[in-house]
Amino acid sequence: MTETPKTGWTGGQNAFGDFAPGMVHYTDRVLFDEVWERDGLSKRDRSLITVAALTAMGKTDQLTFHLDFARQNGVTEDELKEAILQLAFYTGWPNGMAAMAVAKKVFTPEKEN
């Protein structure tokens, strides 16, 4: 695979380094440097969609990152909690409960958990 010049995102590199260069490339260069930067949806909207998809699929490991990323992209904690509540009725109560537990850990300082 031809190395694509780095432009900004390094989450894949931080997670996998030289262990999985393909995963690093597609995470950093394609997903975050290209897809997340496309016109057509704001990063805020992309974050809400991503949180919804991860909640629906029960992917709590990825949800930890994306809840914080959503806050960086302008979604408030109250909006995220409300979105998770709404999702619980459409994606299954266990998925909603699991997502809310992740949100509590992300949004609450360590001493309060």
N, C-alpha and C positions, 0 to 999 in steps of 0.2 A: 504494500500500500504506500502511496506517495504521501509524505508528511505534509499536512496543510499548515501554513503559518498560523501561529497562535494569535488570536485577536482579543481575547478578553476572558472568557470563561475558563476556569481551571478545576471545577468540581470533580470531573472524571479523573483528571491527572492527580488530584489530591487523594482520591479514593483508591486508585489502582496503579498509579505510577507506570512503570514499565511492565507490570504483570499482565495487563490486558490492553495492549495498544489500540486494538479495534474498538473496544468499549470506550476508551478514553476519547478517541477521535469522534465517534458518533455522538457521544454525550456532549463533549465540549464544543466541537466545531459545527456539527449539524444541528443537534437539538437546541442548544442554548445560544450559539452564535448565529444560527440561521433561522430556525423555526420561531424561537421566542422573539426574534427581532423583526419578524415580518410585519408589514402593514396589514390592516384589516381587523385586528383585535388589539386592544390595549394589553399591556402586561397584567394589569389588574384583572381584566376579564379572563386572560389565559390562566392566571392563578386560580380564580374561582372554578373554572372548568377542570383544572388539574386536581384541585382538592375534591371536587365532586366525583371525578373518575376514580381517584385513589380510595375515597371512602366507599364508593359502590363496590369496588373490587376487594375491599378489606386489606389494602396494601399499606399497613401502618408504618412499616420501616421507611418508606418513601414519604409518607405523610408528615413525618416529623420535620423533614427539611422543607416541604412545600407549604406547611402552615406558616413557618417563619418567613419564607420567601414571599408568601402572599402579603404578609404585613409590610415587608419592604416595598411591595408593589402597590401599596395603598389600600389594602383591604383591612378593615378594623377587626380587632378581636371579637367584638360583639357581632359583626357581620359574619365572621367565620363560625362562631357558635350557632348563630341562627341558621346558617346554611347547613351545618351538620345536623341540627334538629330536623330541618325540612327533609334532608336526605334520609334520615333514619326511617321515615315512613315509606320511602320509595325503594330503598336499597336493603332494607332489613334492619330490625332493631339491633342485633348484635354488631353489625357494621357501624351503625350510628354510635352505639355505646363505646366501641373500640376507638373510633375516631375522636369522640369527645374526651376519652381518657388521654389520648395523645395530645389533644389541644390543651388539656389541663396541665400536662407536664411542660409543654412548650410555653404556655402563657403565664404559669405560676412560678415564682422564684423557688429554688430548691428547698429552702427551709420550710415552705408552706405545703409541700407535697406529702 
